[in-house]
Amino acid sequence: MRKADLLDELRAEIGAMSDKYSSELEKLYQFVCNSLFDNMADYQWVSIYLVEDFSFCLKFERGQTELPPVIPFGEGFMSLAAARGSVVRERIWNRTEVYVPFYHGHHLVGVLVVTGTAGGNIDDEDISLFCELASLFESKVKKCNS
């Protein structure tokens, strides 16, 4: 199956589940982590860090990483993504790390983090999906807080 087709299937599956979990953000976050990890061979780790007490705290994950469960504001690429308000993609040794922040209005809610396998290919198609997921999270957070 072509990568574009697989990503489209993931979009549809996650969209359907977002309707099912319309007021259960935690279930949606974990479903997204599981779906991306289970379906994309190039993803070593998929996680969602949420903001708590001036830190990013790991709340949902699938796979293996070297990142700590708590990262203080101002440290690392997660803070860089949050400060820029946009995607940060970094090549670390032979793998790619992607950080995608999501917000409620101007308030940072969390960051979707995806780490590629050694030699894996995380490209612009993947980044597009990650940005769509961040937008989905933002709309769900807004709906749950209204």
C-alpha positions as CSV (number, residue, x, y, z in Angstrom):
1,M,0.0,0.0,0.0
2,R,1.3,3.5,-0.9
3,K,2.2,5.7,2.1
4,A,-0.3,8.4,1.0
5,D,-3.1,5.8,1.0
6,L,-2.1,4.6,4.4
7,L,-2.1,8.1,5.8
8,D,-5.5,8.7,4.3
9,E,-6.8,5.6,6.0
10,L,-5.4,6.8,9.3
11,R,-7.1,10.2,8.8
12,A,-10.4,8.5,8.3
13,E,-10.0,6.1,11.2
14,I,-8.9,8.9,13.6
15,G,-11.7,11.1,12.4
16,A,-14.3,8.5,13.1
17,M,-12.9,7.8,16.6
18,S,-12.7,11.6,17.3
19,D,-16.5,11.6,16.8
20,K,-16.9,8.6,19.1
21,Y,-14.7,10.2,21.8
22,S,-16.2,13.7,21.3
23,S,-15.9,14.5,25.0
24,E,-13.2,12.1,26.1
25,L,-9.9,13.7,25.2
26,E,-7.8,11.2,27.0
27,K,-9.2,8.3,25.0
28,L,-8.7,10.2,21.8
29,Y,-5.1,11.0,22.6
30,Q,-4.3,7.4,23.4
31,F,-6.1,6.2,20.3
32,V,-4.0,8.5,18.1
33,C,-0.7,7.3,19.7
34,N,-1.7,3.7,19.3
35,S,-3.0,4.1,15.7
36,L,0.1,6.0,14.5
37,F,2.5,3.6,16.1
38,D,0.7,0.4,15.0
39,N,0.2,1.5,11.4
40,M,3.4,3.3,10.5
41,A,6.6,1.2,10.5
42,D,8.8,4.3,10.4
43,Y,7.6,5.5,13.8
44,Q,9.6,4.4,16.8
45,W,7.6,6.5,19.4
46,V,4.4,8.5,19.4
47,S,3.5,10.5,22.4
48,I,1.5,13.4,23.8
49,Y,3.0,15.7,26.4
50,L,0.5,18.0,28.2
51,V,1.4,21.2,30.1
52,E,1.4,21.0,33.9
53,D,3.1,23.3,36.4
54,F,5.6,24.9,34.0
55,S,6.6,21.6,32.5
56,F,5.7,19.2,29.7
57,C,4.5,16.0,31.2
58,L,4.3,12.7,29.3
59,K,0.7,11.5,29.5
60,F,0.1,9.2,26.5
61,E,2.6,7.2,24.5
62,R,3.4,4.1,22.4
63,G,6.8,2.8,21.6
64,Q,10.2,3.6,23.0
65,T,12.1,6.9,23.5
66,E,15.0,8.5,25.3
67,L,13.0,11.6,26.3
68,P,12.2,12.0,30.0
69,P,8.7,11.9,31.3
70,V,8.9,15.5,32.5
71,I,10.6,18.3,30.6
72,P,10.7,21.8,32.2
73,F,9.7,24.8,30.0
74,G,12.7,26.3,28.2
75,E,14.5,23.0,27.6
76,G,14.7,21.2,24.4
77,F,12.9,21.1,21.1
78,M,9.4,20.9,22.7
79,S,9.9,24.4,24.1
80,L,11.2,25.7,20.8
81,A,8.0,24.3,19.0
82,A,5.8,25.9,21.7
83,A,7.6,29.3,21.4
84,R,7.4,29.3,17.7
85,G,3.9,28.0,17.6
86,S,4.8,25.6,14.8
87,V,6.3,22.3,13.9
88,V,9.9,21.6,14.8
89,R,11.5,18.7,12.8
90,E,15.1,17.8,13.9
91,R,17.4,15.1,12.6
92,I,19.2,13.6,15.7
93,W,21.9,11.1,14.6
94,N,20.1,8.8,12.2
95,R,16.5,9.4,13.2
96,T,14.0,12.3,12.9
97,E,12.1,13.9,15.8
98,V,9.0,15.9,15.2
99,Y,7.3,18.2,17.7
100,V,3.8,19.7,17.0
101,P,2.3,22.0,19.6
102,F,-1.4,22.5,20.1
103,Y,-3.3,25.2,21.9
104,H,-6.6,26.4,23.4
105,G,-6.7,30.0,22.1
106,H,-3.3,31.4,23.0
107,H,-2.7,28.9,25.8
108,L,-0.4,25.9,25.1
109,V,-2.2,22.6,25.9
110,G,0.4,20.1,24.8
111,V,2.8,18.8,22.1
112,L,2.5,15.8,19.8
113,V,5.9,14.1,19.6
114,V,6.8,11.5,16.9
115,T,10.2,9.9,16.7
116,G,11.2,8.0,13.6
117,T,13.0,4.7,13.5
118,A,16.7,4.7,12.6
119,G,16.9,5.4,8.9
120,G,13.1,5.8,8.8
121,N,11.5,8.4,6.6
122,I,9.3,11.0,8.2
123,D,8.5,13.4,5.3
124,D,6.2,16.3,4.5
125,E,3.2,13.9,4.1
126,D,3.7,12.8,7.7
127,I,4.1,16.4,8.9
128,S,0.8,17.3,7.2
129,L,-1.0,14.6,9.1
130,F,0.6,15.6,12.4
131,C,-0.5,19.2,11.9
132,E,-4.1,18.0,11.1
133,L,-4.0,16.0,14.4
134,A,-2.9,19.1,16.3
135,S,-5.8,21.0,14.7
136,L,-8.2,18.2,15.7
137,F,-6.9,18.3,19.3
138,E,-7.4,22.1,19.4
139,S,-11.0,21.8,18.2
140,K,-11.7,19.0,20.7
141,V,-10.2,21.0,23.6
142,K,-12.2,24.0,22.6
143,K,-15.4,22.0,22.5
144,C,-14.7,20.3,25.9
145,N,-14.0,23.7,27.5
146,S,-17.0,25.5,26.1
